[in-house]
Amino acid sequence: MGDAWPRLADPEQFAFEVVGSQESIVAFTTRADTLPGVTYVVVAPEHALVGKLVSKEQRSAVEAYVAAARSKSDRDRTEAKSKTGVALGASARNPVNGEEVPIWVADYVIATYGTGAVMAVPAHDERDHEFARAYGLPIVQVIAPRSGEPIDVQAAAYTNDDDDAVTYQQRTRIPVPDDVATAKAREQVTAWLAGQGKGRAKVTYRLRDWVFARQRYWGEPIPIYFPVTCDGDPRAPGAKFTVHYDQPLPVPDGELPLRLPDLDDFKPGNDPAGPLARAVDWRFFQKNGKWFARETNTMPQWAGSCWYYLRYLDPANDQQFVDSTIEEFWMGSPDGQERAGGVDLYIGGVEHAVLHLLYARFWHKILADLGYVSTPEPFQRLYNQGYILADAFTDESGRYVPAAEVTAARDGFAYHGEPVFRQAGKMGKSLKNSVSPDEMYESYGADTLRMYEMAMGPLDADRPWQPDDIAGVYRFLQRLWRNIVDEQDGETRVSDVPMADTDPLGRLLHRTISEVSGLLAEMRYNVAVARLTGLNNAAGQFVQKNGRCPRAVAEALVLMTFPLAPHITSELWERLGHRDPVDDTPFPVADPAALAEAQVVIPVTVDGRPRGTITVDRNADESEVLAAGLGVEVVARLVAGRELARVVFVPGKILNLVTRPAAAGAPRP
């Protein structure tokens, strides 16, 4: 292994020699200190050594298992509640102690992750522990709490490390005694293996390949092709050919953009060349009498979205992805402001932001280094939205079933007559509990769905999907329409008679404008919907009583609702007689004078103790406030028979009466 080892480039990899064979299984780990506790090795169904190592007795069982595993997605395999596997009938040698351990194939190991092989330490890994318990494999403890607290690894895996754990009964030939901190033990084990030519350590970065990992036929094609060596036409069935991937050639500028072919079969399949490899007439072509093959991998899902915000700035430009002058105008730092330019606000869920935002920054930084953009960072502010939660259902095997096809049963829920189990989860394709917007559009319209999502709760919090609540938002929009349009004749029923700001509806209008302006800026949309509902209801009561809605209220309601329900408000804005689009109209501004309440509530204290409150006009003088205070029953009773020594009055704030025993002949209050 010493000579061959330099070819292994990944970090902390270890070679398990296969007993009775010249082959070795390469696995990797971040916990070299647990290597003495390895009791079996697991390889992915797609691993290249499966067919070579399987015994005659196990071949049929392994082949059936591998075939079944290939029909499952990687997500289904890793998220399955129960782990399954089949023994290959071969064994490997633990590199630190020479012990023979069995080799298994299991579909929870993914071929494209790491080396496609896992060293299993069931005493100190929950997944390995579950597998070992299922198949009666040994569970050997090699790590223990530093505190000496007893643990039972047969019952559950002990996974602590570093400061909390130390080595324990190390079954190894290397000089790592008990009670060595796990971090130190990792260094010693790795150094020993490196000296033996059986392993090595390397610093790496945990960065998920989000852009290119998921091959889809609709992904952006990569404009690269390669020479092909073949005896005939490589497109012919059963043709033998060799694609020289080490000789990439760029598609000439005059042949760009490279367009995708039409496909009848869109399924990704298990071909590493991807689904485009099936489009042989597109993949292979001749040039100057020589055959070439186009790259069949794609840049799916996120490659385009890593720079779409730049393309939005100049979408009609067929010479550049964005003109530098336009890019600098929109993305550059504003004149006279010491802040970075770029997109003002980036909204996305936690997972989306971690992955998409990270890659978009990578792409932007490369473009900045090449001089194509004027700022080093594309986004100024990140806001994480919460998940939309919905019921998800699993069958007895742990697989998710379509939630829309689940029905209520007498003792729970059923899917096509079979019992299923309900659990909460984020709405998405993986849990098969997504809700199609098409049905909502047909029943309520896009505005209702859009506004309901804003009214569900705080934007940054997880919120349950409750379809029954949609009707409330639908009624809000119906009421808004009826407040402005007469349903009998379709005419606008708006009064142009000015409304005094001191009227109750006028004061509510300006208070709502003030609050909603701040709430929208803070992205507290659910509270903004509540405030608009209050004004909309008050406007409806006014219309029922007076027959018409004041224009100031109608126009303000439309303008404030527009960001939440743009379609109906655009129609109402036009019916109100405006030619300019509603989105070109400034947001309403509250009148500060109208925000001041006509009356205020003032606490009344007698000799420093609160005794009640009074409601008076905001501009009432001291004599009026005193008369009102003395009119409170409890205040009048306490002051009776005593003399007012002092009256402390702070306008709009407080009335404090200080009393003393009345002298003979002194005036009474």
C-alpha positions, -999 to 999 in steps of 0.1 A, spaced: 0 0 0 29 24 6 36 29 -31 0 31 -42 -12 54 -14 -2 88 -30 -30 83 -56 -56 87 -29 -62 124 -27 -92 127 -3 -87 136 34 -82 111 62 -86 80 41 -77 46 52 -72 14 32 -89 -18 43 -72 -48 27 -96 -74 14 -87 -108 29 -77 -133 3 -76 -107 -25 -53 -81 -40 -80 -55 -37 -83 -28 -10 -114 -8 1 -106 29 6 -128 46 32 -126 80 49 -134 94 83 -130 125 104 -128 103 135 -95 84 132 -96 79 170 -125 54 165 -108 32 140 -101 5 166 -139 2 170 -146 -7 133 -165 -39 133 -177 -40 96 -172 -21 63 -201 -10 41 -199 -2 4 -225 14 -19 -245 -8 -43 -227 10 -72 -192 4 -58 -169 -10 -84 -157 -38 -61 -192 -53 -53 -191 -76 -83 -155 -87 -76 -158 -94 -39 -193 -110 -36 -191 -148 -28 -209 -174 -49 -233 -181 -20 -243 -144 -18 -243 -134 -54 -280 -138 -62 -290 -119 -30 -265 -91 -37 -275 -87 -73 -312 -85 -64 -304 -59 -37 -283 -38 -60 -310 -38 -87 -336 -27 -61 -313 1 -48 -308 15 -83 -345 22 -86 -344 45 -55 -333 81 -54 -304 92 -33 -327 111 -11 -350 81 -5 -320 59 3 -305 83 29 -338 93 45 -352 58 49 -362 52 85 -348 17 85 -314 7 71 -311 -24 49 -281 -43 35 -267 -76 24 -234 -93 33 -210 -98 4 -195 -129 19 -161 -113 21 -140 -96 48 -115 -69 52 -86 -63 76 -88 -34 100 -56 -13 93 -49 -5 130 -52 -39 146 -54 -65 118 -88 -78 128 -110 -92 101 -144 -75 97 -172 -84 73 -180 -64 42 -216 -54 35 -234 -36 7 -261 -11 19 -281 15 0 -277 42 27 -241 46 14 -240 68 -17 -214 61 -44 -208 98 -52 -202 108 -16 -166 103 -4 -153 70 -17 -185 51 -17 -174 31 13 -179 36 50 -159 23 80 -186 14 105 -181 21 142 -215 12 157 -205 20 193 -200 57 183 -222 64 153 -260 64 154 -265 52 118 -239 24 122 -254 15 155 -289 11 140 -275 -11 112 -254 -33 136 -285 -38 159 -306 -48 129 -281 -75 117 -265 -86 149 -231 -72 142 -205 -65 170 -206 -32 189 -172 -24 205 -167 6 227 -134 26 222 -144 60 235 -157 69 270 -168 100 289 -139 119 305 -160 120 337 -159 82 340 -197 81 339 -207 45 328 -224 42 294 -240 13 275 -230 13 239 -251 -18 232 -282 3 239 -272 35 222 -242 50 204 -219 73 224 -209 101 200 -192 128 221 -156 136 213 -128 162 220 -130 177 255 -158 154 266 -144 121 257 -112 100 260 -99 67 245 -112 35 262 -98 0 260 -81 6 227 -79 -27 207 -49 -16 186 -12 -22 181 -4 16 180 8 34 212 -25 51 222 -33 42 258 -66 47 276 -77 82 288 -61 101 259 -83 130 246 -100 120 214 -85 150 195 -50 139 205 -58 103 197 -69 113 162 -35 129 156 -16 98 169 -37 73 149 -34 93 117 4 98 122 9 61 128 -11 51 97 7 76 76 40 61 87 27 27 78 16 39 43 -20 30 52 -35 65 54 -30 102 54 -45 134 67 -54 165 46 -72 198 53 -104 201 32 -134 223 32 -169 210 35 -185 226 5 -215 209 -11 -215 206 -49 -249 223 -53 -246 236 -89 -236 205 -108 -245 175 -86 -282 171 -98 -282 163 -135 -315 173 -152 -323 174 -189 -334 210 -186 -301 222 -172 -280 247 -191 -259 227 -216 -221 232 -212 -206 245 -245 -178 220 -247 -172 190 -270 -146 162 -273 -129 142 -300 -143 107 -305 -124 76 -317 -147 49 -333 -147 24 -361 -180 35 -376 -209 57 -366 -210 62 -328 -247 67 -330 -254 32 -342 -268 7 -317 -240 -12 -300 -213 10 -315 -179 9 -298 -164 43 -293 -140 63 -270 -147 99 -260 -114 117 -252 -125 138 -222 -89 149 -217 -91 169 -249 -119 194 -244 -128 219 -271 -149 251 -268 -180 255 -290 -172 284 -314 -188 318 -305 -207 317 -338 -225 285 -327 -237 299 -294 -260 296 -276 -259 258 -275 -295 246 -273 -309 215 -257 -324 187 -278 -360 175 -276 -362 144 -254 -389 118 -250 -374 102 -219 -366 129 -193 -358 106 -163 -322 111 -150 -315 74 -147 -282 60 -134 -260 67 -164 -232 90 -152 -233 107 -186 -268 120 -178 -301 119 -197 -286 139 -226 -265 109 -235 -296 93 -248 -300 120 -275 -273 104 -297 -281 126 -327 -275 157 -307 -245 143 -287 -225 130 -317 -217 151 -347 -191 153 -375 -168 181 -384 -143 179 -412 -148 142 -414 -141 136 -378 -165 126 -350 -170 146 -319 -192 143 -288 -209 171 -269 -206 174 -232 -238 157 -218 -235 170 -182 -255 201 -176 -254 231 -153 -288 225 -137 -310 245 -114 -286 270 -99 -260 279 -126 -284 304 -142 -297 318 -110 -262 326 -98 -262 357 -120 -298 363 -131 -300 395 -110 -274 410 -134 -293 398 -165 -325 415 -152 -307 448 -156 -301 445 -193 -323 416 -206 -324 427 -243 -287 429 -248 -276 402 -273 -239 412 -272 -231 412 -234 -247 397 -203 -250 432 -190 -237 466 -202 -211 479 -179 -227 514 -177 -261 499 -168 -245 475 -143 -226 503 -125 -257 525 -124 -278 498 -106 -252 478 -87 -225 504 -80 -222 523 -47 -246 553 -47 -230 587 -51 -220 603 -18 -229 572 2 -203 551 20 -219 517 15 -215 488 -9 -237 487 -39 -257 457 -52 -291 442 -45 -306 459 -15 -324 429 -1 -320 391 -5 -349 370 9 -346 332 12 -350 303 35 -320 291 56 -311 263 32 -316 284 1 -294 312 15 -266 289 26 -264 273 -8 -277 296 -35 -264 328 -18 -230 312 -13 -226 302 -50 -240 335 -63 -213 352 -43 -187 329 -58 -198 337 -93 -200 375 -86 -166 376 -71 -152 358 -102 -169 384 -124 -155 412 -102 -120 398 -105 -124 397 -143 -136 433 -143 -172 426 -155 -190 440 -124 -183 470 -103 -188 456 -68 -171 427 -49 -204 416 -32 -238 413 -50 -262 416 -20 -264 440 9 -288 424 33 -300 389 39 -334 381 54 -343 344 62 -380 335 57 -395 307 77 -408 274 63 -444 267 53 -454 236 73 -479 210 62 -490 175 71 -468 148 56 -476 110 55 -454 79 55 -463 43 48 -452 14 69 -418 13 52 -411 49 60 -417 62 24 -435 94 19 -468 92 0 -486 121 -17 -505 140 10 -532 151 -15 -542 114 -20 -544 106 17 -579 101 32 -592 100 67 -598 65 81 -617 53 111 -585 49 131 -562 74 114 -553 80 78 -550 58 47 -534 59 13 -551 38 -14 -566 17 15 -533 12 33 -526 28 67 -502 58 68 -488 79 96 -491 116 98 -462 139 108 -455 176 105 -429 188 81 -419 217 58 -439 218 26 -419 205 -4 -414 179 -30 -393 156 -9 -421 151 17 -448 150 -11 -469 175 7 -468 205 -16 -500 223 -24 -504 233 -61 -513 269 -65 -535 261 -95 -565 250 -73 -561 282 -52 -561 303 -84 -592 287 -97 -611 291 -64 -599 324 -51 -575 340 -75 -538 348 -73 -543 379 -51 -559 358 -23 -532 332 -23 -505 359 -23 -521 379 5 -529 348 26 -492 338 26 -484 373 39 -511 371 66 -501 336 79 -477 349 105 -443 365 109 -423 362 77 -392 348 95 -411 322 115 -423 287 105 -460 288 97 -486 260 93 -506 259 61 -543 263 71 -565 264 40 -596 273 60 -580 307 68 -578 316 31 -615 324 31 -609 353 55 -584 369 31 -609 363 2 -636 382 22 -612 411 28 -607 416 -10 -644 412 -17 -652 438 9 -625 461 -5 -642 458 -39 -677 465 -26 -665 495 -7 -654 511 -40 -676 495 -67 -714 491 -66 -721 454 -73 -755 463 -87 -745 485 -116 -707 483 -115 -703 520 -110 -677 535 -86 -693 547 -54 -668 572 -40 -675 605 -25 -653 635 -34 -665 655 -4 -635 662 18 -634 643 50 -623 660 82 -592 645 97 -609 647 131 -636 623 120 -632 588 135 -627 573 101 -602 600 92 -582 595 123 -582 557 117 -571 563 81 -540 583 90 -531 560 119 -533 530 95 -512 548 69 -485 555 96 -485 520 110 -486 501 76 -458 523 62 -435 511 90 -448 475 90 -441 470 53 -406 485 57 -400 460 85 -415 432 65 -441 425 92 -467 418 65 -491 398 88 -495 428 111 -500 451 81 -528 429 68 -545 431 103 -543 469 102 -557 471 67 -585 448 77 -595 471 105 -596 501 81 -614 481 54 -641 471 79 -645 507 92 -648 519 56 -675 492 50 -695 504 80 -692 540 67 -704 530 32 -734 511 47 -744 542 66 -736 569 40 -738 551 7 -704 562 -5 -668 558 5 -646 589 10 -621 591 -19 -592 597 6 -600 564 23 -606 544 -10 -574 556 -26 -553 550 5 -567 515 9 -559 506 -27 -524 520 -25 -516 502 8 -531 469 -4 -513 470 -37 -480 454 -26 -500 425 -12 -527 421 -38 -515 438 -70 -541 426 -95 -574 437 -79 -559 470 -67 -546 478 -102 -582 473 -115 -596 494 -86 -571 522 -92 -582 525 -128 -618 525 -118 -610 554 -94 -602 574 -126 -564 572 -126 -545 569 -158 -511 564 -143 -504 528 -130 -508 523 -93 -472 511 -90 -460 546 -102 -480 563 -75 -463 574 -42 -473 556 -11 -498 576 10 -484 598 38 -501 602 72 -510 637 84 -492 643 118 -520 665 129 -546 638 123 -526 613 143 -532 633 175 -562 620 193 -589 645 201 -592 631 236 -567 617 261 -570 595 291 -554 610 322 -548 591 355 -560 609 387 -540 604 419 -550 615 454 -521 621 478 -498 601 455 -520 570 451 -538 562 418 -576 565 422 -589 564 387 -588 579 352 -607 606 333 -611 612 296 -609 648 286 -603 669 255 -566 671 247 -567 709 249 -587 711 281 -573 736 307 -566 729 344 -600 740 356 -618 716 332 -596 687 341 -599 694 378 -637 695 376 -637 662 357 -613 646 383 -634 657 412 -664 641 394 -649 606 398 -669 590 427 -639 575 445 -619 608 442 -649 629 455 -652 605 485 -615 608 494 -614 646 491 -647 652 509 -641 670 543 -605 678 534 -587 709 519 -569 709 486 -533 719 495 -520 716 459 -531 706 425 -504 691 402 -516 691 366 -494 680 336 -514 686 304 -523 653 287 -503 634 314 -516 634 350 -538 651 376 -525 648 412 -545 661 441 -526 668 474 -550 672 504 -547 681 541 -572 683 569 -596 712 564 -592 742 588 -622 758 603 -639 780 578 -616 768 549 -632 764 515 -641 729 505 -633 715 470 
